[in-house]
Amino acid sequence: MADVEPKPVAPAQEEVKKTEEDEEAAAVAEAEAEVTGVNFEPVVKLEQLEEIKNFEEDEDVIFKMRAKLFRFDKAGKEWKERGTGDVKLLKHKETSKVRILMRRDKTHKICANHHLSAELKLTPNVGSDRSWVWSAPADMSEGSPQAEMLAIRFGTAESANLFKQEFEKAQKANLELKDNEKEKEAEPAKESA
């Protein structure tokens, strides 16, 4: 007798059976969802805040430019990027003191925040005409005052030079305010003597 081999089922027929089964299963799942009427609503309803405070409301922007900020990590002896965003020089409306503030682009987290005192000295960064380095004795970007060595890099050398001019102008304004305050404190002492 001749051996008769069973005919294998063509792969195309198997695929047709599987897709029909998949379609049936999807239709059953859809029908069950309609019958149960499951509706998910949020547990907590979020309200839109009318006004978001960033503590810059009492200050005027006297300088604003896009830059990248770095800090020097003493332990690793290397520069680490702190963030990219707009660096601002802000003048307080009442006290007229000027501070530097920089926030990261997307998160708006503060990466530089300190007053521009006379002790701050901008020095050119080695090998770049677009960046400046300075040491801040009390940077408040992390919440508590910390001494930080910071470097800032701009897109062009002209932008970097403009930043330096505004930075030094703000330092002079803060120094004059400090001198005026000392004179006002000294006047009552002279009158009482």
Salt bridges, closest charged atoms under 4 A:
GLU56 OE1 - LYS88 NZ 3.00
GLU56 OE2 - ARG103 NE 2.91
GLU59 OE1 - ARG99 NH2 2.72
ASP73 OD2 - LYS80 NZ 3.61
GLU81 OE1 - LYS68 NZ 3.88
ASP86 OD2 - LYS64 NZ 3.79
ASP105 OD2 - ARG66 NH1 2.65
ASP139 OD2 - ARG82 NH1 3.09
ASP139 OD1 - HIS114 ND1 2.99
GLU142 OE2 - ARG82 NH2 3.64
GLU148 OE2 - ARG82 NH2 3.27
GLU166 OE2 - LYS169 NZ 3.42
GLU168 OE2 - LYS164 NZ 3.71
